[in-house]
Amino acid sequence: MNKPLKLLSTLGAFAVVAGLVYVAGEMALSDSPLLALAPVALVLSIIFVFIRMNDKQD
């Protein structure tokens, strides 16, 4: 993968993670804080997949 595409995909992944963290924070402050676990689990799985993909490329 060339450098500009890799940079854009990394920035996109970080933007998605930031958005999910924001949603999780809003849900944690709402009436149903247990629902905040869903975006947190999604964020952790995205980070896990991202690390696995980078390890396989090296």
C-alpha positions as CSV (number, residue, x, y, z in Angstrom):
1,M,0.0,0.0,0.0
2,N,1.4,3.4,-0.9
3,K,2.1,6.0,1.8
4,P,-0.8,8.5,1.1
5,L,-3.4,5.8,1.1
6,K,-1.9,4.2,4.2
7,L,-2.0,7.7,5.9
8,L,-5.6,8.3,4.9
9,S,-6.7,4.9,6.1
10,T,-5.0,5.4,9.4
11,L,-6.5,8.8,9.9
12,G,-9.9,7.4,8.9
13,A,-9.6,4.6,11.4
14,F,-8.6,7.1,14.2
15,A,-11.6,9.3,13.3
16,V,-13.9,6.3,13.5
17,V,-12.5,5.4,16.9
18,A,-12.8,9.0,18.1
19,G,-16.4,9.1,17.0
20,L,-17.2,5.8,18.8
21,V,-15.5,7.0,22.0
22,Y,-17.7,10.2,21.8
23,V,-20.9,8.1,21.4
24,A,-19.8,5.8,24.2
25,G,-19.3,8.9,26.5
26,E,-22.7,10.3,25.6
27,M,-24.3,6.9,26.3
28,A,-22.5,6.6,29.6
29,L,-23.9,9.9,30.7
30,S,-27.4,9.1,29.5
31,D,-30.1,7.0,31.3
32,S,-28.7,3.7,30.1
33,P,-24.9,3.5,30.8
34,L,-24.8,-0.2,30.1
35,L,-25.4,0.5,26.5
36,A,-22.1,2.4,26.4
37,L,-20.4,-1.0,26.5
38,A,-21.4,-1.7,22.9
39,P,-19.3,1.2,21.4
40,V,-16.5,0.4,23.8
41,A,-16.4,-3.2,22.6
42,L,-16.5,-2.0,19.0
43,V,-13.6,0.3,19.6
44,L,-11.5,-2.4,21.2
45,S,-12.2,-4.8,18.4
46,I,-11.2,-2.2,15.8
47,I,-8.0,-1.5,17.7
48,F,-7.3,-5.3,17.9
49,V,-7.9,-5.8,14.1
50,F,-5.8,-2.7,13.3
51,I,-2.8,-4.1,15.4
52,R,-3.2,-7.5,13.8
53,M,-3.2,-6.1,10.3
54,N,0.0,-4.1,11.0
55,D,1.7,-7.1,12.6
56,K,1.0,-9.2,9.5
57,Q,2.4,-6.6,7.1
58,D,5.8,-6.4,8.9
